[in-house]
Structure formats: structure tokens, C-alpha cells
Amino acid sequence: MNIALWIAQGILALMFAMAGAMKAGQSKQKLTASKNMGWAEDFSPTSLKVIGILEILAAIGLIAPMLTGILPWLTPLAAVGLVLTMIGAIVTHLRRNETQGAMTNVVLLLIAAFVAYGRFALA
């Protein structure tokens, strides 16, 4: 089970590090012009940067604490934070009738919930 949790953590960390870097490093205009990023129109440039930075921090939080053994309880908390983030993303996509985006977020939510449960309950 530990191997499955590490794989899930790695996938989540990679996905959120890339997505966070994109949101934190690009302008709102460039994001809204990107495919599948129309939802960015609903947020201010500052909010988009904050979301990106939080996603990068969550990616770090999924890996670093468990890898180093320093405050390993932060890993499941990072996963819980991503579950909450994905709930907000799902609501945003459904409000905009973007079902494909919502389904992607559901998958990420389920993986994050698996990591949170696995690291809280099986630790």
C-alpha cells in the first residue's frame, strides 16, 4: 500500500507543480487564451497567482515531509488541502458548464482523497 501511496503522491505532486507553475508564472490574458483555461476569466490576476502558489506548495507538501521524515503529518494535510481545492474547481467548472474540466478535477480529488486517507489511516 505504501508503494501505491507514493505513486499517487508523485502523480499529484507532478500535476499540481506543473499547473501551479503555469498559473503563477503566466498572465491572466495568456491563461484565458489557453485551451481549457476559460475558467480563469472568473478570477482576478492576484487570485490566479495565489492559486498557483498554493498548488506548488501542496505539491511540495505531498513529497517533502514524508521523504525527509520531518513533520510527515503535513503530507496528508496537503492532500486534504488539494481535496478542498478540487471541490472548488469542480464547482467552478460545473457553474460554467465545463463538464470535461470537472471530471478531471473529480479524478484528482479521488487521488488526493486516497493519499489523505492512506496517510492518515494507515500511518
N, C-alpha and C positions, 0 to 999 in steps of 0.2 A: 504494500500500500504506500510505503514511503516513496518508492520509485515513481508511482503514478502521481503522487502529490508533487514531487519535484518536477515532473514533466509538465503538469498543469501550471505550476508556478512559473516555469520557464516560458511557456506559451503566453500566459497572461502578461508577464513582465515584458516580453518582446513586443507584443501587440500594443500595450499601453505606453511603452517607452517611445515607440515609433509615432503613435497617434499624438502623444503629448508633445513630442518634439515638433511635429508638424503644426499643432495649434499654438504652441508657444513661440515658434520661430517664423511664422508667416503672418502677413497682414490679413485683416478681415476680408478685404477685397479678393485676395488670392485664394483664401479658403472658400468663400462663397462661389467662386468661379470653378472650383474643383468639383469633379463628379462625386455625387453622394454627400456633399457638404452644404447643401442648401439650407439645412437647419441653422447654420451659423448666422444667417440673416437675423434670427431672433435674439441674438446676444450681442452685447457691446464688445468692442475690441478688448477691453480690460477683462471682461468675463471670460472670453476665449483664452486669453493668456493665462488666467488663473486656473481654468480647467486643464490646460496643457501642463502647467507646472505641477498641479496636483496629480495628474496621471503619471508624470515622470517620477514623482516622489513615491507613489504607490508601487510603481514598477521596482524601484529600489527597495522599498519595504517588503516586497514579496520575496526577495532573494537575500539581501544582505544580512538581516538578523539571523535567519536560520543557517546561513553559510558560515557566519563568524561565531555563532553561539552567543552573541551579545544581544540581550533582550529579545530572545526568539518569540516571545508572545506578541511582538509587533507584526509578525508575518500574518497571523490570522486577522489581526485588526486591519491591516492593509487590504486583505481580501474582503472584509466586511465593508470597508470604505468603497471598494470597487463595486460591490453588490448595490450599495446605495447610489453610486454614480450611474450604474446601468439602469436602475429603476427610473432615475431622472431622464436618462437618454431615451428609454422606451416611451415614457410619457411624451417627451418632445417629438419623437418620430411619429407616434400614433396621432398626436394632435395635428401634425402636418400631413397625415395620410401617407407616410413613408413606411409601408409595411416591411420592405426588404431591410431597411435600416433597423427597424425594431426587432426583426428576427435575429440579426447579427448580434444585437445587444442582449437578447434573451440567451443566446449561446454563451456569450461572455459572462453573463450573470450566473448561469449554471456552473460554469467552470470556477468562477470566483467563490460561489457558494460551496462547491466541493472542497476547495482549498481551505476555506474558513472552517467548515465542519471537520474536515480531516485533521487540521492542525489544532483545533480546539478540543475535539472529542477524542482523538486518537493519540494526543501528545501525553 
